[in-house]
């Protein structure tokens, strides 16, 4: 097995790293404190090819691999988890769903706008009463002739208020059945489609999280993605890729916290020597580095499988589960290494700490990942 990183991937990562340091780093705390969602940043990311990383060049994307995509998300998240989250949700969920299941006409209509960053994408599955229990969603789509009428609310949606277009999974059959939902593309400005409450969050505060509300929202059947009743299955396929995204996001946040910790532990002196020379601190750094390395291998394995078109549901869930839990542990240890300074906003680790927790919740909690992993193990038994 070749563990070397391709030269092209290194170049892509460097491009993302340079952008993060020049365009994001100077504003990180300003955006976080004010909960500012910097919408104007995304066309610039699009100009670098980072808003449609895996979209074919035929549709205006960069045409890169999922391994390249993991590198991009990591580099952005090392500087700001919020921007990393928005970039991941845009690429893997909304854009990814259309790229996987859209018709040729739908791809030509939406992918160039999304890949360029001219448009931001949102993806709606979660509802106020149905998070992990997506089979019992209450947002419905009822067919009337050649139209569908959507009613209901989606919550915890990245770009729920600002996204120019949303992929929405709505119930079109009886509650509880696997074939009871269908996916649709809904454009902002469509009558009956609006953004709702914006969440006031612990972390990821510069990434917009808001409700999407559908009130007798009428769309033509041409906005349907795939077949009637295929929405749940499509969502599960999209989430496989999305979980790799969150693993990459987790890695970026963990690496950011770790690198800050190494630097601080080398510079901070107590009892006449750097605190990195004390076993209590050096062992923390050793654990952090080891767990990050293990999480990265799991993540790259899942990304490689996806690039090769091979089954990777179990591997994606493992990567997401392990990397997100590592992210929280590393961020927690980083605050501990910084001591009192780590609890202040003058140093970066308190933000890594706050941002890290979302990774164990978004796109399937750690508990859901264990269910997925166990189910896949039983299939292979």
N, C-alpha and C positions, 0 to 999 in steps of 0.2 A: 504494500500500500504506500502510495506517494503522499507524504505529509507536507511537501513543499507548497508554498503559495505561488500561483502563476504570476508572472511579471505583470500581466494586464490587470489582474486583481489588485496588485500593489499600487499600480498607477491610479486606478479608480478610487481606492481607499485614500491615497494622497490628495486627490482632487477634493474628496469629501472633507478630509481633515483640514485642508487649507480654507475651504469655505466656512467650516465651523469656527475656525479660529479668527477669521477676519470679519465675518458677517453675523455670527451668532454670539460668540463669547463676550464682546463688549456690552451686550444688552441682556444677558441672562437674568441677572437679579432684578433689573428694571422690569422686564416682562413678567417675571415670577411674582414680584410684589404687587403689581397692578393687575395681574391676571390678563395681561394684554396678549391677544392672539395676533401675531404679526403676519397677517394675510399677504402683505406685499413681498414677503420673503420667498414665497413659493414659486412665482414665475422665474426668479433667479435660480432656484434649485432645478426648475424645469429646463432652463437654458444649459445646465450642465448634464442633462440627461438623467437626473436623479428622481424625477417624478413619474417616470415610466421605465424603470430600470430593466425589467424583464419583458417589456412590450416590444414586439417586433418593430424593426425600423420601417417596415411597410406602413405601420400605423403611427409613425412619429416617435416611437420609443427608442431606447438605447440598444435594445436587442442583446442584453447581457444575461449572465447566468444568475441563478439563485445564490450561488457562492459569492458572486460579486455583490449582490444585493445585501447579503449578510454583512459584508465588509463596510458597505455604505452606512447602513443603520448603526453599526457599532461606532463608527467615527463621529457621526452626528450626536449620538447619545452620550458619548464620552464627555461632550461639552454641555449638552442640554437634553435631558430626557424628554421634555415636552415636545421639542421640535422633532426628535427621533420618533416619538409616538405618532405625531401627525403624519410624518413622512411614511411610516410603516402602515398606518391605517389607510392612507390614500393609495399606496402602491399595492398592498396585498389584499385588501378587502374590496373596495369599490372598483378600482381599476382591474384588479385581479379577477374579480367575478365577471366583469364584462369581457375581459380577455379570454377567460375560460369558456364561458357559456353564451356570449353574445352572438347574434347573427352577423353576417358580413356587413349588413347595413348598419347595425348598431355599433359594431367595431369602428367602422369608418366615420360614424357620426361623433362618437364620444372619445375614443382612445387618443386621437391627436390632441384634443383639447385638454385631456387629463395628463397626458405624458409631457406636454409643454408647460404645465403649471398654469395655463390660462384659467383652467377650471380646477376647483378642489372637489374631491369626491367624498361622499359619506356612505355608510353601509348600515342598514337597520335590521337587526334581528331581535335584540333584547327589548323587553317591555317591562313596565313597572311591576307586574305580577308574574312574569315568566322570564327568569334569567337563564338558569341552567335547563329549565323545563321548557325548551323551545317548542315542543310538540303541542303545547296547550296555549299558544299565543292567542290573543284576543283581537289584534289588528286584523281586519278582514278585507278581502277583495271579492266583490260580488259582480258577476258578469251581467251586463245589460246590453244585449246585442253585440256590437263590435267594440264595446267599451268595458272597462272595469271601474268600479267605484270603491275607493279605499276609505276605510274608517278605522281610527284607532290611534294609539300613541306608541312611539318607540322612545326608549330612554337610554342614557349613557352613550350617546352617539357622538363619536369624534366628528367634528364639523357639522353637527346637527343643525345649527342655525346659519352657518356660513357656507356650507358646501353648495356648489352650483348644481350638482346632480347627486342623486342618491339611488343606490340599489336597495330595495325594500323587499323583505320576505313577509308575505301576508298569508293569513289562513284562507284557503279556498275550499276546504272540506271540513269534515267533522273533527272536533278536538281529539287529540291523542294519537291520531293515525299518522304514520310516517309519510303518507302521500297526501297530506292535507294542506300543504302550503305551496305557494308559487312565488317566484321572484319577478320583480318589475323594476324598470328604470324610470325614475320620476325627476323631472327637471324643476329647479327652483323657479318660482313664478307661476307654476301650474296652480290654477284655482283650487283652493281647499288644502294646499300643502304649505305649512308654515313651521318655523322654528319656535320652540317653547322655552322652558326654563333652562338657563345656563347654570351648571353645577358649580358650587363654590368648594373647591377640592383641597385636600391636604397637600397633594403634590401634583406634578404635571400641570401646573397652573397656567402655563402659557399655551397649552393645547386645549382648544375649545371642546367642551363636552356638554351637550345640550339635548333636549327633547326634539323629536320630529312629530308633528301633529298632522293627521289626515282627517279632514272633515268633509265628507262627500267629495273627495278628490277624484275627479273623473279623468281617466287616461285611456287612450286607444289600445287595442290588443297588440299593436305593433311595439308597444313598450314592454311587453312580456319577454322575460329571459328564459328561453327553453320551453319545455312543455308544462302544461298544467299539472300540478301535483309534484313537481320535481324540486321545489324550493328547498326543502329540508336536506335532500341529498346534495344539492348544489352547495348549500351553506356548509355542510360538513367537509366537502372537498376544499372549499375556500379557506375554512378554518385550519385545515392541515398546513397550508402555506402560511396562514396568519400566525400559527403557533411558532413556526420557525422565525417569523418576524419578531415576535415577543421575546423569543430566546436571544435573538441578536440584540434587541433593545436592552435586555437584561445584562448581556455581556458588556455592552457599551457603558452602561451605568456602573457596573461592577469594576470595569477597568478604570474608569474615571476616578472612582473612589479609591481604588488600590494605588494608582499612580500618584494621587495627591498624598496618600498615606506614606508611601515610600519617600517622597520628597520631604515631607514634614518630619518624619522620623529621623532622617539624616541631618536635618537642620536644627531640630529642637534638642537642646542640651539640658541635662539634669545630672547633678552630682559630677559635673566636669566632663561629661562625655555624651555623645548623641544617644537618644533613647533607642535608636535601632540596635545599639550594642547590647541592650538588656534582653535577656531571654524571653521575658513576658511579651515584649513587643515584636521581637524577631520571629517568634513562633506564630504570632498572629499573621504577620506578613507571609510566612511560609504557607500557612493554611489558606490564606486568601489567594495566593498565586497558584497553588495546587488545584483548588476548587474551580478557579476561573479557567485553568487549562483543561480540566475535565469537561466543564460545561461547553467550552469552545469545540472540543472534539465531537461531542454529541450533536451540537448545532450544525457543524460542517458535514457530519455524516448524513443528517436529515436533508440538508440542502443539496448534497451530492446526489442522494437518491431521487430527489425531486427533479433535479436537472436531467437525470437519466430516465425519467418517466417510470420509475419503479415505485412500488407501494412503500409508503413511509408514514402511515398514520401513527403507528406505535413509536417510531423514531422521533417524529415531530412532537408528540406528546411528551416523550421522555426529555427531549431537549428543552421544551418549554417549562416543564415541571422543575427539572434540576437547575437550569440556568436562572429561573426566577427566584427560586429559594436561595441559591448561591448569592444572587444579587442583594437580597435582603441581609443575609449574613455578612457579606463583605461591607456593605454600607454601614451596618451596625458597628462592626469592628473598626471601621474608619473613624466614626465619631468617637469611639473609645480611645483610639490612638491619639486623636487630637485633644482629648480631654475637654476642659471647659471651652476651649476655642472651637471645638467641633460642634458645640451647641449654639454657636452664634452664626449670624449670616455674613460675617466677615470672611469666612472660609467656605470652600465649596462643598464640604462633605455633608453639611446639614441638609442641603438640597438633594444630594444624591440619596440620602437617607429617606427623605419624604417621597421622592419620586419612585424609589425602589419598590414600595409596597404594591403599587398598581400592577406590577408585573406578575404577581402571584394571583391576581384577580381577573384582569382583563383577558378576553378571548378564551375563557374557560379557566375556572379556579384550579388551584393545585389539586383539590379533591376530585374535580372532574377529570383532570389529566390522569390521575391514578385509576379512575374507572375505565378510561379509554385504554390505558396500558394493560390493565388486567383483562379486559375484554379481548384485546388483540392477542395476548398470551394464550388465552383459552382457545381461540380460533386455531392457533398453531399447535396446540397440544395433541 
